[in-house]
Amino acid sequence: MSRLCVLVLGLFLSVQVQAAALLASVDRTRLNAGETLELTLQTQDVTQFGKPDLSPLQTHFEVRDTRQVNSLNSLGEQNVAGTRWIITLLPRQSGTVEIPALQVGELRSEPISLQVLAEQASNENHGPVFIDASLDQPEVYVQAQAVLTLSIYHSVPLYDDSSLSPLQISNAKVEPLGESRTFEKDIDGVRHGVIEMRYAIYPQQSGDLTVPALVFSATAAQNDVEQELNAPRAGKQVQVTSTPLVLTVNPIPADYPASAPWLPTSNLSLEERWSPDPAQQQIQIGDSLTRTVTVQAEGLSSAQLPPLPATEVTGLRRYPDQPQLRNQVNDRGLLGIREEREALVPTHSGTLELPAQEVYWWNTREDHLEHSSLPARSLQIQDNPALSADKPANIDPVTVTTRPLWPWQLSTALLALTTLLGFALWWRARSQPAVLRAAQTGPSPRTLLDDLKRACQANDPQATRQALDAWARQQPETLAEMAARFVPLSDALDGLNGALYSESGQYWQGDELWRAIGTIPAAEQVQPTASENGSLPPLYPK
């Protein structure tokens, strides 16, 4: 009860701390000189009134626009009010520029650092609408990422009927990098709206790769023409084309290991998580350990990340889940993430050695071979008393020294015992009803077998495991001993354990286990009694 109170109090305090904070974020941290960005200030503290003090921004930024958005969201049974201020900023200088801490009432935000690139001089005379295409690097390795940035500039308003030809490149895979974003940029003293789109390009063969020209079509508004209400809109059709680009694609370096998957990336990391952590908790035979290994690679998609080597260790059964693949978009392009999770169940006590895992990759930033690794790990496995209790204890034979009995003494004692036993049975039969149901000290073998059958047919791994354990306790051998002798039962148990220790339990089918139980010869099982088979004891015992 005390733990629950502490947990609820901690959640309450965390929500209160978040509500009493002023969070600051920007739509990008890297931009060119003359371009605008959006700063968002957000709070859920309804006790704060007024607007943020923007005077600290005047030193390094020009404030172009400010708008306020109020929201009311439902969080469970509670309504949470929030306020956002969206501020459009134009940096006054290039280089590293910091957005200072801002204040709303008593709340204060954290500063944010920006990288503003110097503007390159251009002698071109652009029209009211033009398009610019650029690559982040002139050459890459085969299957490495090149980022194409497509920027559409317009100094006149555009209607919402614009279109862009699709980007299709032979011998290359193309991945859009998020949604398009809009901002403003001053060019030669003229304010332009900018529509920016980015693509990740992955060449599939070495040589020169041509990025084709793209065509942008739109209707530009004509402000010098007065329009009446509900009159057809006045505009001019414009069409602009980007310049084709050539990308040099280099082959795989000769010194890259031939047996390793080709991974050209600027950075690759390996991370390992355990639940529970074997370094913090004692592990016994039969316990389930969940091991999660995450691979992250900058500039690669998750589909390019290969499977990790399997953890094959004697005395350790593994039940892997399906790998989780996802991509994240940042200022440098794609970040591919591959997450592999598996359940590990020790079957022997002692020390189990997990080997180190290594991944080779080519550092595209420094142009050399590197490798990331997870160190080897030792698991200390203890005996499980619950499993040991199922095995019969070894009883040392006891030597009893007795005096020899004469034959006539043995015969007399045996005759007396037989007479007394027969008389007792006859008297008990006369004093009880004709039909006597045997006293039950627990579920019968037939009942346990029926319970196991129903659980298998319901495809319920948890109920099946419980019914299987109850049935096995009435058998002459342990479940492990039967599995060692009957291969179908061993295979079916592996499938059941895999369903119990992984997320694939909802897809488990119990037919295989029930068929495996049926393959065990009848002589190996405890048979139902006569009363369980439906026959009655004789009316009068003889």
BELKA-V182038 format. One line per field, one symbol per residue. ss: DSSP state (H for helix, E for strand, L for the rest). phi: phi as a letter, one per 40 degrees, with the letter a starting at -180 (. if undefined). psi: psi as a letter, one per 20 degrees, with the letter a starting at -180 (. if undefined). Layout:
ss->???
phi->???
psi->???
This chain:
ss->LHHHHHHHHHHHHHHHHHHLLLEEEELLLEEELLEEEEEEEEELLLLLLLLLELHHHLLLEEEEEEEEEEEEEEELLEEEEEEEEEEEEEELLLEEEEELLLEELLEELLLEEEEEELLLLLLLLLLLEEEEEEELLLEEELLLEEEEEEEEEELLLELLLLEELLLLLLLEEEEELLLLEEEEEEELLEEEEEEEEEEEEEELLLEEEEELLLEEEEEEELLLLLLLLLLLLLEEEEEEELLLEEEEEELLLLLLLLLLLLLEELLEEEEEEEELLLLLLLEELLLEEEEEEEEEEELLLHHHLLLLLLLLELLEEEEELLLEEEEEEELLEEEEEEEEEEEEEELLLEEEEELLEEEEEEELLLLEEEEEEELLEEEEEELLHHHHLLLLLLLLLLLLLLLLLLHHHHHHHHHHHHHHHHHHHHHHHHHLLLLLLLLLLLLLHHHHHHHHHHHHHLLLHHHHHHHHHHHHLLLLLLHHHHHHHLHHHHHHHHHHHHHHHLHHHHHLLLHHHHHHHHHLLHHHLLLLLLLLLLLLLLLLLL
phi->.cccccccccccccccccccbbcbabcabbaccgccbbbbbbabccccbgbccccccccbbbccaabbbbbbbcbgcbcbcabbbbbcbbccachcbbcccbbbgccbcccbcbbbcccccbccccccbabbbabcacaacdgccbccbbbbbacbcbccbcabcccbbcgabbbcbgccbbabacbfgbcbcbbbbbbcbbcbachcbccccbbbbabccbccbcbccgcdccabcbabbcccbbbcbcccdcccdcccccbcacabbbbbbbaccccbbcbbdgcbbbbbbbbbbcgbccccccccdccbbcgbcbbccccbbabbbbcchcbcbbbbbacbbcbbchbbbcccbbbcabcccbgacbababccbbbcbccbccccccccccbccbcbcbccccdccccccccccccccccccccccccbccbbcccccidcdcccccccccccccfbccccccccccccccccbccccccccbcdccccccccccccbbccccbcbcccccccccccdcccbcccccccchcccccbcc
psi->ghgggggghggghhghghhkqoppqqiqiprqpiqrrpppppqjoiipraqqojhiihgiqpohqpqppqqoqpncjppoqqpppoppqoqirrbopporpqpociqprqqppqooqqppqpjqoqahprqppqqiqhqrqpjrpppppopoqpjqqqrkjqqpqqoppqkqppopnarqqqaqppoljppqqpopqqqppnqiqrappporqqppqropqoiiopprpjqqqprppqpqprpqqpppoqrpqhjpphiqqonoqhppqpqpqqoroiiiqpprpiqppoppppppppjqqhiiprqqqqnoppjopqnqrpqppqqqpahicqoppppppqppopiqrbppoprqpqpqqpoigilrprqqqpqqqppopqqohhhhhippqoppppoporpqqqhhgggggggggggggghghghhhhirrhopppppjrprhgghhgggghgghikohghggghgggghijqiqrhhhhhhhoghhgghhghghhhhjrjjhijqpiggghhhhhipqhiiqpqqrhhhiiqqqqgoq.
